[in-house]
Amino acid sequence: MKFISDILKRNNNNFDLLRILCAIMVIFSHSYLLSNSNGLKDPLETLLPFTNMGSVAVKIFFFISGLLVTNSLITNKSTLHFLISRFFRIYPAFIFVVVFAAIVVGPIVTKLDPSSYFSDKATIHYIKDNALFQIAFLLPDVFENNIYKYSVNGSLWTIYYEAASYLFLLSCFMIFGSGNKKISSILCIFIIVTPLMGWNKILFINSDNPDIFLMAPCFALGALLAINKDTIRVSPHLPLGMISLYFFISNELARLMLFYFSICITMLYLASLTFICKLNIKYDISYGIYLWGFLIQQVVYFYMPNLGLHMNQLLCISISIVIGFISCIFIERPSMKIGKSLSHKSLKVRYQ
């Protein structure tokens, strides 16, 4: 059995592959809402009515994020490095897809003429509000005849919570430091149990929807494992134990949390298996797939409304993988390179 610290070492995990699969799961799950599904439901939702593949994938995203960014913060011990690296990791690609949707996709698919479209306040608000993480969903008369007309890109809202999680983590680091594992662990456990106490609205994720407020506990679970990485071992026994408890607990929310936590730990274990680690992923295209997937699905339905469900899934996933690769090469990697350069310069100034 490996310690978490062993798994976090380079080449000892394949989180990139896991995140890519999760991003594809989100597109697959959304397809039942965004295309001609003929009454079919997400397969996981059919089996387990309390969840779906997209919801599970997002929880895994937050768990992995909590694990990796907390480990990064503990390792580097620099708030400025953390801020710069996180900003250049998520924001450039995020704002690019927002602006692209508003100034390229919108004018092509809207019912309005270009002058009316660009002079409409909703167009400006879409860019401005999303740029400030005040997530806006609609552009004027865009996708009005689609099956799901309530959002241009319905995946962007989670990025706000991702950024909020980073800032919350950084704030705790600045207050308590990285040396006191007990206080940090207690804080993580507190965040994990807040939904069970009915206190989910006191955190930065203020919602009554478990699909939303359970993202924070999943992030905190990842952070807890990173904080105690030298003492916690990963094996199949932990998720199996959680699943066993699932059948002995009557509280529905507690059962739901155990379900998500067991999935997250299982994915952590699988990502550390030797044969999985050997599946070398040169490009982490998961973020690009996730950012563009929903928008691509809306565009595909707009132009091919009669396309069957499975062909729609295949086409949208294929296009998203290509766009994710382009995003990785031409937006994300150059942005992270700039962030790395600025971070190194800030550290040099700090220690001069």
Order of alpha helices (4+ residues) and beta strands (2+ residues): beta-alpha-alpha-alpha-alpha-alpha-alpha-alpha-alpha-alpha-alpha-alpha-alpha-beta-alpha-alpha-alpha-alpha-alpha-alpha
